[in-house]
Amino acid sequence: MFHQGLTPPGSPKTEMLQRLMDYWFPRLLFVASVGIALTLAGAVLVSPLLVDEESGMFWKLFAEDAVVRRIALISAAGLVVTAFLFFRAKAADPTRPPRQPPRTMAGA
């Protein structure tokens, strides 16, 4: 029996939530990670052009401190790598059947 408010496993609502978790959520995380990386790299590239005497400490730090600039660029590269490794949407290949788990524990 299902509790009131829960949907059975084959219902359209369950399939919609599964599609959300399998396709849209990883894609959203991918786009967010790449967007943050581009923002970080953009801040490093644009900050020397925006700095003057009245600029805030944030822009002066990004424009003048080599360590902050290097760490920001390395962090941006790390975010892009993370996005490509972990947040890619799974491509469905209709020609291949799903892989079956091994039936024995040999070699474990």
C-alpha positions as CSV (number, residue, x, y, z in Angstrom):
1,M,0.0,0.0,0.0
2,F,1.1,3.5,-0.7
3,H,0.7,6.4,1.7
4,Q,-1.5,9.2,0.7
5,G,0.6,11.6,-1.4
6,L,3.1,9.0,-2.7
7,T,2.9,7.9,-6.2
8,P,3.3,4.3,-7.4
9,P,6.6,3.3,-9.2
10,G,5.1,3.3,-12.7
11,S,3.2,6.5,-12.6
12,P,3.9,9.5,-14.9
13,K,4.8,11.6,-11.9
14,T,7.5,9.1,-10.9
15,E,8.9,9.0,-14.4
16,M,9.0,12.7,-14.6
17,L,10.9,12.9,-11.3
18,Q,13.3,10.2,-12.5
19,R,13.9,12.2,-15.8
20,L,14.5,15.3,-13.7
21,M,17.1,13.5,-11.6
22,D,18.8,11.7,-14.5
23,Y,18.8,14.4,-17.1
24,W,17.9,17.9,-16.0
25,F,19.6,18.1,-12.6
26,P,23.1,17.1,-13.9
27,R,22.7,19.4,-16.8
28,L,21.8,22.3,-14.5
29,L,24.9,21.5,-12.3
30,F,27.0,21.3,-15.5
31,V,25.9,24.7,-16.7
32,A,26.2,26.3,-13.2
33,S,29.8,25.0,-12.8
34,V,30.9,26.2,-16.3
35,G,29.2,29.5,-15.7
36,I,30.9,30.1,-12.4
37,A,34.2,29.1,-14.0
38,L,33.7,31.6,-16.8
39,T,32.8,34.3,-14.3
40,L,36.0,33.6,-12.3
41,A,38.1,33.7,-15.5
42,G,36.3,36.8,-16.7
43,A,37.0,38.6,-13.4
44,V,40.7,37.8,-13.8
45,L,40.7,39.1,-17.4
46,V,38.6,42.2,-16.9
47,S,39.8,43.4,-13.6
48,P,43.0,45.1,-14.8
49,L,40.8,47.2,-17.2
50,L,38.4,48.3,-14.4
51,V,40.8,49.3,-11.7
52,D,41.4,52.9,-10.8
53,E,41.9,54.9,-7.6
54,E,38.2,54.6,-6.5
55,S,37.9,50.9,-7.2
56,G,37.1,48.6,-4.4
57,M,39.5,46.2,-2.8
58,F,38.0,43.2,-4.6
59,W,38.9,44.5,-8.1
60,K,42.3,45.8,-6.9
61,L,43.1,42.3,-5.5
62,F,42.1,40.6,-8.8
63,A,44.0,43.1,-10.9
64,E,47.3,43.4,-8.9
65,D,47.9,40.1,-7.0
66,A,49.4,37.4,-9.1
67,V,48.7,34.7,-6.6
68,V,45.0,35.5,-6.5
69,R,44.9,35.6,-10.3
70,R,46.6,32.2,-10.7
71,I,44.5,30.5,-8.0
72,A,41.3,31.9,-9.7
73,L,42.3,30.6,-13.1
74,I,43.3,27.2,-11.7
75,S,40.0,27.0,-9.8
76,A,38.1,27.9,-12.9
77,A,39.9,25.1,-14.8
78,G,39.1,22.7,-11.9
79,L,35.4,23.7,-12.1
80,V,35.3,23.0,-15.8
81,V,37.0,19.6,-15.4
82,T,34.6,18.8,-12.6
83,A,31.6,19.7,-14.7
84,F,32.8,17.5,-17.6
85,L,33.6,14.6,-15.3
86,F,30.6,14.5,-13.0
87,F,27.8,16.5,-14.4
88,R,27.4,15.4,-18.0
89,A,23.9,14.3,-18.9
90,K,23.8,10.6,-19.6
91,A,23.3,9.9,-23.3
92,A,20.8,7.3,-24.0
93,D,21.9,4.7,-26.6
94,P,18.8,2.9,-27.9
95,T,20.9,0.3,-29.8
96,R,22.6,-1.1,-26.8
97,P,20.7,-3.1,-24.2
98,P,21.4,-2.1,-20.6
99,R,24.3,-4.0,-19.0
100,Q,23.4,-6.7,-16.6
101,P,25.2,-7.0,-13.3
102,P,27.6,-9.9,-12.9
103,R,26.0,-13.1,-11.6
104,T,29.0,-14.3,-9.6
105,M,31.4,-12.7,-7.2
106,A,34.5,-14.2,-8.9
107,G,37.5,-11.8,-8.7
108,A,36.0,-9.6,-6.0
